[in-house]
Amino acid sequence: MQQHHLRPDGLPPVNGYSHAVSFSGRMVVISGQVPLDGKGHLVGAGDPEAQVRQVFENLKTALAAAGAEMEQLVKLTYFLTDLADLDVVRRVRDEYISLENPPASSLVQVSGLVNPAFRVEIEALAAV
């Protein structure tokens, strides 16, 4: 069971996330996913949309392996090397998450990721 608190009184407006999510059940923790395909090849060199889409596909695959689905996400943490990619991240994200019950989220701009070609990494928590 999940309860999403999109915008509790006194908190600022949101853009596609909940300020808080409470839940019961088994927690699934997904390590930071990067824009590599199943063979370990970079997807979308220099293309933020292709990279973000691959990361969300990787999240879906990892969740499925743990018996979870995207609708069960309760928290996403985004690591971006360039905040100019944020609009693309939001657009692609909205294709994958529940817009009625979005997960809580955090965004961090980083100077780099483990591979200099990576523009994005996303880690997740889900409640099953």
PyRosetta script that sets phi, psi and omega in degrees:
from pyrosetta import init, pose_from_sequence

init()
pose = pose_from_sequence("MQQHHLRPDGLPPVNGYSHAVSFSGRMVVISGQVPLDGKGHLVGAGDPEAQVRQVFENLKTALAAAGAEMEQLVKLTYFLTDLADLDVVRRVRDEYISLENPPASSLVQVSGLVNPAFRVEIEALAAV")
pose.set_psi(1, 136.0)
pose.set_omega(1, 178.5)
pose.set_phi(2, -126.8)
pose.set_psi(2, 145.2)
pose.set_omega(2, 171.4)
pose.set_phi(3, -129.1)
pose.set_psi(3, 119.8)
pose.set_omega(3, -178.0)
pose.set_phi(4, -98.6)
pose.set_psi(4, 130.2)
pose.set_omega(4, 179.3)
pose.set_phi(5, -111.4)
pose.set_psi(5, 85.7)
pose.set_omega(5, -174.2)
pose.set_phi(6, -57.7)
pose.set_psi(6, -55.1)
pose.set_omega(6, -175.9)
pose.set_phi(7, -146.2)
pose.set_psi(7, 82.4)
pose.set_omega(7, 177.1)
pose.set_phi(8, -60.8)
pose.set_psi(8, 151.8)
pose.set_omega(8, 178.5)
pose.set_phi(9, -50.7)
pose.set_psi(9, 133.8)
pose.set_omega(9, 177.0)
pose.set_phi(10, 92.2)
pose.set_psi(10, -6.0)
pose.set_omega(10, 178.2)
pose.set_phi(11, -104.5)
pose.set_psi(11, 154.0)
pose.set_omega(11, -175.8)
pose.set_phi(12, -70.5)
pose.set_psi(12, 165.3)
pose.set_omega(12, 176.9)
pose.set_phi(13, -58.8)
pose.set_psi(13, 156.1)
pose.set_omega(13, 180.0)
pose.set_phi(14, -116.2)
pose.set_psi(14, 163.8)
pose.set_omega(14, 176.7)
pose.set_phi(15, -131.0)
pose.set_psi(15, 77.5)
pose.set_omega(15, 175.0)
pose.set_phi(16, 88.1)
pose.set_psi(16, 21.5)
pose.set_omega(16, 177.0)
pose.set_phi(17, -146.4)
pose.set_psi(17, 164.3)
pose.set_omega(17, 174.3)
pose.set_phi(18, -99.1)
pose.set_psi(18, 142.5)
pose.set_omega(18, 175.2)
pose.set_phi(19, -66.7)
pose.set_psi(19, -32.2)
pose.set_omega(19, -179.9)
pose.set_phi(20, -150.2)
pose.set_psi(20, 149.7)
pose.set_omega(20, 175.1)
pose.set_phi(21, -136.7)
pose.set_psi(21, 125.7)
pose.set_omega(21, 173.3)
pose.set_phi(22, -108.2)
pose.set_psi(22, 151.0)
pose.set_omega(22, -175.9)
pose.set_phi(23, -158.6)
pose.set_psi(23, 162.2)
pose.set_omega(23, 170.5)
pose.set_phi(24, -128.9)
pose.set_psi(24, 158.9)
pose.set_omega(24, -178.7)
pose.set_phi(25, 114.6)
pose.set_psi(25, -172.1)
pose.set_omega(25, -177.8)
pose.set_phi(26, -75.2)
pose.set_psi(26, 133.8)
pose.set_omega(26, 177.6)
pose.set_phi(27, -95.0)
pose.set_psi(27, 136.3)
pose.set_omega(27, 175.4)
pose.set_phi(28, -114.6)
pose.set_psi(28, 125.9)
pose.set_omega(28, 179.9)
pose.set_phi(29, -108.4)
pose.set_psi(29, 122.6)
pose.set_omega(29, -179.5)
pose.set_phi(30, -107.6)
pose.set_psi(30, 123.0)
pose.set_omega(30, 176.6)
pose.set_phi(31, -59.4)
pose.set_psi(31, 159.3)
pose.set_omega(31, 177.1)
pose.set_phi(32, -54.3)
pose.set_psi(32, 125.7)
pose.set_omega(32, 179.4)
pose.set_phi(33, -100.9)
pose.set_psi(33, 140.7)
pose.set_omega(33, -177.0)
pose.set_phi(34, -121.4)
pose.set_psi(34, 170.6)
pose.set_omega(34, -174.6)
pose.set_phi(35, -81.1)
pose.set_psi(35, 56.3)
pose.set_omega(35, 174.0)
pose.set_phi(36, -112.2)
pose.set_psi(36, 142.3)
pose.set_omega(36, 176.3)
pose.set_phi(37, -83.1)
pose.set_psi(37, -177.1)
pose.set_omega(37, -176.9)
pose.set_phi(38, -61.9)
pose.set_psi(38, -17.9)
pose.set_omega(38, 178.1)
pose.set_phi(39, -97.9)
pose.set_psi(39, 1.9)
pose.set_omega(39, 179.4)
pose.set_phi(40, 85.6)
pose.set_psi(40, 14.2)
pose.set_omega(40, 179.4)
pose.set_phi(41, -91.8)
pose.set_psi(41, 139.0)
pose.set_omega(41, 176.5)
pose.set_phi(42, -62.2)
pose.set_psi(42, 133.3)
pose.set_omega(42, 174.9)
pose.set_phi(43, -107.6)
pose.set_psi(43, 128.4)
pose.set_omega(43, 173.0)
pose.set_phi(44, 76.1)
pose.set_psi(44, 46.1)
pose.set_omega(44, 176.3)
pose.set_phi(45, -54.2)
pose.set_psi(45, 119.7)
pose.set_omega(45, -179.9)
pose.set_phi(46, 74.8)
pose.set_psi(46, 4.4)
pose.set_omega(46, -177.2)
pose.set_phi(47, -117.9)
pose.set_psi(47, 96.3)
pose.set_omega(47, -175.7)
pose.set_phi(48, -59.5)
pose.set_psi(48, -37.3)
pose.set_omega(48, -179.0)
pose.set_phi(49, -64.8)
pose.set_psi(49, -44.9)
pose.set_omega(49, 178.9)
pose.set_phi(50, -63.1)
pose.set_psi(50, -38.9)
pose.set_omega(50, 179.4)
pose.set_phi(51, -66.0)
pose.set_psi(51, -46.0)
pose.set_omega(51, -179.6)
pose.set_phi(52, -63.1)
pose.set_psi(52, -43.0)
pose.set_omega(52, 179.5)
pose.set_phi(53, -60.8)
pose.set_psi(53, -42.5)
pose.set_omega(53, 178.6)
pose.set_phi(54, -63.9)
pose.set_psi(54, -40.8)
pose.set_omega(54, 179.0)
pose.set_phi(55, -61.9)
pose.set_psi(55, -44.0)
pose.set_omega(55, 178.4)
pose.set_phi(56, -66.4)
pose.set_psi(56, -35.2)
pose.set_omega(56, 175.2)
pose.set_phi(57, -64.4)
pose.set_psi(57, -39.8)
pose.set_omega(57, 177.0)
pose.set_phi(58, -64.4)
pose.set_psi(58, -39.9)
pose.set_omega(58, 176.5)
pose.set_phi(59, -60.5)
pose.set_psi(59, -45.2)
pose.set_omega(59, 178.2)
pose.set_phi(60, -57.6)
pose.set_psi(60, -44.4)
pose.set_omega(60, -178.9)
pose.set_phi(61, -65.3)
pose.set_psi(61, -43.9)
pose.set_omega(61, 179.6)
pose.set_phi(62, -64.8)
pose.set_psi(62, -42.6)
pose.set_omega(62, 177.9)
pose.set_phi(63, -61.2)
pose.set_psi(63, -45.7)
pose.set_omega(63, -179.5)
pose.set_phi(64, -59.8)
pose.set_psi(64, -39.4)
pose.set_omega(64, 179.3)
pose.set_phi(65, -61.8)
pose.set_psi(65, -28.1)
pose.set_omega(65, 179.8)
pose.set_phi(66, -96.1)
pose.set_psi(66, 7.7)
pose.set_omega(66, 179.3)
pose.set_phi(67, 78.0)
pose.set_psi(67, 27.0)
pose.set_omega(67, -178.3)
pose.set_phi(68, -124.8)
pose.set_psi(68, 165.8)
pose.set_omega(68, 178.5)
pose.set_phi(69, -127.3)
pose.set_psi(69, 166.2)
pose.set_omega(69, -178.4)
pose.set_phi(70, -57.8)
pose.set_psi(70, -33.2)
pose.set_omega(70, -179.2)
pose.set_phi(71, -66.0)
pose.set_psi(71, -14.7)
pose.set_omega(71, -178.5)
pose.set_phi(72, -95.4)
pose.set_psi(72, 4.2)
pose.set_omega(72, 176.5)
pose.set_phi(73, -64.2)
pose.set_psi(73, 136.0)
pose.set_omega(73, 175.2)
pose.set_phi(74, -117.1)
pose.set_psi(74, -15.1)
pose.set_omega(74, 180.0)
pose.set_phi(75, -156.6)
pose.set_psi(75, 134.5)
pose.set_omega(75, 172.4)
pose.set_phi(76, -123.5)
pose.set_psi(76, 138.2)
pose.set_omega(76, 172.9)
pose.set_phi(77, -121.8)
pose.set_psi(77, 122.1)
pose.set_omega(77, -176.5)
pose.set_phi(78, -103.7)
pose.set_psi(78, 137.5)
pose.set_omega(78, 173.0)
pose.set_phi(79, -122.2)
pose.set_psi(79, 115.1)
pose.set_omega(79, -178.7)
pose.set_phi(80, -119.3)
pose.set_psi(80, 139.2)
pose.set_omega(80, 175.7)
pose.set_phi(81, -84.7)
pose.set_psi(81, -18.5)
pose.set_omega(81, -178.2)
pose.set_phi(82, -142.3)
pose.set_psi(82, 114.6)
pose.set_omega(82, -179.0)
pose.set_phi(83, -65.7)
pose.set_psi(83, -13.7)
pose.set_omega(83, 174.4)
pose.set_phi(84, -63.7)
pose.set_psi(84, -18.6)
pose.set_omega(84, 179.0)
pose.set_phi(85, -82.5)
pose.set_psi(85, -4.7)
pose.set_omega(85, -173.5)
pose.set_phi(86, -59.6)
pose.set_psi(86, -41.7)
pose.set_omega(86, 179.3)
pose.set_phi(87, -60.9)
pose.set_psi(87, -40.2)
pose.set_omega(87, 177.9)
pose.set_phi(88, -65.5)
pose.set_psi(88, -43.3)
pose.set_omega(88, 179.2)
pose.set_phi(89, -58.5)
pose.set_psi(89, -47.4)
pose.set_omega(89, -179.1)
pose.set_phi(90, -63.0)
pose.set_psi(90, -41.9)
pose.set_omega(90, -178.6)
pose.set_phi(91, -64.1)
pose.set_psi(91, -46.8)
pose.set_omega(91, 179.9)
pose.set_phi(92, -68.6)
pose.set_psi(92, -43.7)
pose.set_omega(92, 178.1)
pose.set_phi(93, -51.6)
pose.set_psi(93, -43.9)
pose.set_omega(93, -176.6)
pose.set_phi(94, -64.9)
pose.set_psi(94, -15.8)
pose.set_omega(94, 175.1)
pose.set_phi(95, -81.6)
pose.set_psi(95, -16.8)
pose.set_omega(95, -172.5)
pose.set_phi(96, -111.0)
pose.set_psi(96, -29.3)
pose.set_omega(96, -174.5)
pose.set_phi(97, -101.0)
pose.set_psi(97, 167.3)
pose.set_omega(97, 172.7)
pose.set_phi(98, -75.2)
pose.set_psi(98, 120.1)
pose.set_omega(98, 179.4)
pose.set_phi(99, -76.9)
pose.set_psi(99, -22.3)
pose.set_omega(99, 177.7)
pose.set_phi(100, -78.9)
pose.set_psi(100, -33.8)
pose.set_omega(100, -179.3)
pose.set_phi(101, -132.0)
pose.set_psi(101, 68.3)
pose.set_omega(101, -176.9)
pose.set_phi(102, -71.1)
pose.set_psi(102, 151.8)
pose.set_omega(102, 177.4)
pose.set_phi(103, -69.7)
pose.set_psi(103, 160.3)
pose.set_omega(103, 168.6)
pose.set_phi(104, -64.8)
pose.set_psi(104, 156.1)
pose.set_omega(104, -175.2)
pose.set_phi(105, -147.9)
pose.set_psi(105, 153.0)
pose.set_omega(105, 170.5)
pose.set_phi(106, -134.8)
pose.set_psi(106, 147.8)
pose.set_omega(106, 179.0)
pose.set_phi(107, -129.9)
pose.set_psi(107, 130.6)
pose.set_omega(107, 178.9)
pose.set_phi(108, -128.2)
pose.set_psi(108, 129.0)
pose.set_omega(108, 171.4)
pose.set_phi(109, -87.5)
pose.set_psi(109, 131.4)
pose.set_omega(109, -179.1)
pose.set_phi(110, -120.7)
pose.set_psi(110, 155.4)
pose.set_omega(110, 180.0)
pose.set_phi(111, -76.1)
pose.set_psi(111, -20.1)
pose.set_omega(111, 178.1)
pose.set_phi(112, -176.7)
pose.set_psi(112, 164.2)
pose.set_omega(112, 176.1)
pose.set_phi(113, -116.7)
pose.set_psi(113, 178.9)
pose.set_omega(113, -172.9)
pose.set_phi(114, -56.6)
pose.set_psi(114, -32.0)
pose.set_omega(114, 175.0)
pose.set_phi(115, -115.6)
pose.set_psi(115, 124.9)
pose.set_omega(115, -177.4)
pose.set_phi(116, -58.6)
pose.set_psi(116, -19.1)
pose.set_omega(116, 179.1)
pose.set_phi(117, -81.4)
pose.set_psi(117, -14.8)
pose.set_omega(117, 179.3)
pose.set_phi(118, -74.7)
pose.set_psi(118, 132.1)
pose.set_omega(118, 176.4)
pose.set_phi(119, -102.7)
pose.set_psi(119, -17.6)
pose.set_omega(119, -172.9)
pose.set_phi(120, -148.6)
pose.set_psi(120, 145.4)
pose.set_omega(120, 169.2)
pose.set_phi(121, -140.6)
pose.set_psi(121, 139.8)
pose.set_omega(121, -179.7)
pose.set_phi(122, -134.2)
pose.set_psi(122, 130.0)
pose.set_omega(122, 171.9)
pose.set_phi(123, -111.5)
pose.set_psi(123, 160.0)
pose.set_omega(123, -171.8)
pose.set_phi(124, -145.6)
pose.set_psi(124, 156.4)
pose.set_omega(124, 169.3)
pose.set_phi(125, -125.3)
pose.set_psi(125, 138.8)
pose.set_omega(125, 176.8)
pose.set_phi(126, -131.9)
pose.set_psi(126, 154.5)
pose.set_omega(126, 176.0)
pose.set_phi(127, -117.2)
pose.set_psi(127, 123.2)
pose.set_omega(127, -176.8)
pose.set_phi(128, -110.5)
pose.dump_pdb("model.pdb")
